[in-house]
Amino acid sequence: MENAMQGAQYTPTDRTVPTRSPDRASYDREVVHAILDEGWVCHLGFVRDGAPVVLPTIYARVGERLYLHGSTGSRPMRMAGAAAEEEPGLPVCVTVTHVDGVVLARSAFHHSVNYRSVVVHGTAHQVTDVEERRAALGALVDHVVPGRSRESRPANKKELAATAVVRLDLTEVSAKIRTGGVNDDPEDLGLPHWAGVLPLRKGYEAPLPDARLAPGTQVPPHIAAVLG
């Protein structure tokens, strides 16, 4: 953890240097944080019974740490909470990806996407401290809609008992980014096919209020803020 906190760059490792298009890799801390903070869902990869497993789940970044949400009954959460000396936590790979555009080339081979992604390697540990777990759950709620944790009932003891949170330190991290336009071969530029980029965007639509809201209940400021 100490090494990751030094300087503006994460230190590249054998696992974080891509073998394909290494020029698209970035270890800049601000770039990594921005990609993580914009995402809502990550994919958690680990090995179970000798076979690879990848699960989608929600997450939140707090400083140099990711918190991932799950159920106390789920296998990866139990594995991450293992206290045995031979299995101190769960080795994982976490990925977050944004697709910013579809790149349509003249040739089928050169079709691509513009994207921003982050890959995190490390060992996940279940959060057992009650206060840290409450703070992490608040961060998970606020990650999607800032301020929401203050505008909703916090988890009670029964809900806390059924909810697991694991933490993963941001030590072995890399981003990979593709931007720009079409990379057709020179001999294909004269072909009569349309080429270019179809940009994509993510955003909230108009809220759909619950039918059981008390009469006169208005959309609160913290929701109106994310609608723009």
N, C-alpha and C positions, 0 to 999 in steps of 0.2 A: 504494500500500500504506500509506503514511504516513497519508493522510486516513482510511482505514478503521480505523486503530488508535486514533483520537482519540475519546474519549467512549464512551457506552454505546449509541449508535445508529449504524447505517450511514447514509450520506448518500443520500437518494432521488435518482434520476435519471429522465430521460424513459423509460428502458426498465424501471425498477423500480416505477413508479407505475401500478397497474392502471387500465384504463379502466372496468372493471365492478366494482362494489362496492369502491371504494377504501377504505371504512371498515374492511374486513377486513384491510387490509395492515398489516404491522408491520416496523419496521426495527430493532427491539430486538436487540442482539447476543446476549444470553442466550437469547432466544426462538429466534433462527435457529440457534444452536449446538445447542440441545436437540433441535430437529427433525432436524437433520443427524445428530446422534449416535445418535438412536433408529433411523434408517433403515439398511438394509443395501444396497439397490440404488438407483442413480441412473439417470437417462436423459440421455445425452450427445447433444446436438443440434449439428450442424455442416452446412456446405454442401460437397458433393462433386460435382465436374463440373457445377456450376450447379444442383444439385437438393438439397433438404433431406434429411438422413439423421438418424435418431435410434436410438441403440444403448443397450441396458441394460448396465450394468457395475457392479462393486463399487467402493466408495470408502471413504476414511477421512478424518476431519478431524484435523489437527494444528495447533492454534492457529488462525491466520487463513489456513489453506491447506487445500485439498482435494487428496488424492492419488487418482488413478483408475488402475485396473489394466487391463492389456491385453496383447496379444501384439506382439512386435516386427515381425511380418509383417502386422499389420492396417493398413489405410489411414489411419485417424485417428491412430494412433500415429506413423506415418511423417510425416504432415502436421504433427503437433505438434512433431516433431523437426526440421523444416525450418530450416536455418541461413541460407538465402538472405535477403538484405536485403529483398527484395520480399515475403517471406512469413515473418516472424519469429514462428513459432508458429502455432497454429490458433485462430481465433475460434470460441467455443463458447457454448452455453447449457446449463446443467446443472440438472436438476430432481429434487427428492425430494418424495414425497407419502405421507402416512399417511391412510387412511380410518378414521375413528373411529366412524362410525355411519351407518345408512341412515335418512333422514327420510321417513316415509310420510305424505303429506298426504291430505286428503279429495279434493282435485282432482289430476288427473294433472299439471297444469302446475306445481304447487308441490312435487312430490317433489324431494328434494335429498339431499345427503350432508354429514355433518360431517367436516371434514378439516383437516389442517395441511400446508402445503406451503412449500417454499423454491425460489426461482429464482435462479441465479447466472449472471451474464454476465461474460465476460472472455476472455482469451487463454491457452490451455493450452500448456505447454511440456514436452517430454519431459525427464525427470530423467536426467542422464548421470553425475552424481557417484556413485561406487560406494557411499560411506557413506550418502549421502542416500537412495539407492535401497534399500539394505538396511533402513534405518530405516523407510522408507515401506512396504516389504513387511511388516515386522513390525507396523506400525500397521494395515495392512489385515487381517492375520490376527487381531489382538487386538480389532479393532472389533466383530466378531461374537461372539467368545468371549474376554473379557479374560483375559490370561495365557497364551493358547494358544501364542504364539510361543516362549515359554520351554519349552514341553512338546512341541515338535516339531522335527524336523531343519530347519535353515535351508537356503535354496536354495544349491545348488552352482554352480560357474562355468557349466556347461552350461545349467542352469535359469535363471540370471540372464541369460544371453545371449538366451534365448528369451522373456523377460518384460520388458515395457515398463511404465513408470510415468510418468504425466503429472501435473503439478501445476497447480493453478488457484488464484490468490489470491482471497480473499474481499474484494473491494472494491465491486463493484456487485451488491448482494444485497437481496432482499426476501423476507419471509414473507407468507403469506396464510392466514387461519384462518376456518373457519366452525364455530360451536358453537350450541347451543340446540335448540329444538324446531321445531314446525310453524309455518309462516307462511301459513296459509290466509286467503282473503278472508273478511271478516265474513259475507257472504251465504251462504258455504258451511259455516259452523259447525254448522248444523242438519242437515246431510246425515247419513245413517245409516252412513257408512263409518268404519271404524276408522282412527285417526290416531295417530302417535307416532314414537318413535325406536327402532330396533333397534341397540343398541351392538355394536361389533365389537372384538375384542382379538386380539393377536398374542402367541404364546408358544411355548416349547419343549415337546415331549412327551417321554415316557420315551426315553432313548437306546437305540439298537439296536447292541450291540457287534459288531465285526467277528468273523467266525467263526474267524479265524486268530490272535486274541489269545493270548498265552501264558497258560497256566492260572493262575488266581488273580489276574489283572490286574483291578483294581477301577476304577470310575469316579473319576477324579482330582478333587481339590477344586475346581479352576478350572471344571470342567464342572458339578459338583454346585451350585456357587454360582449359575449362571445358571438352574438348574432351580427354584430357590426352595425 
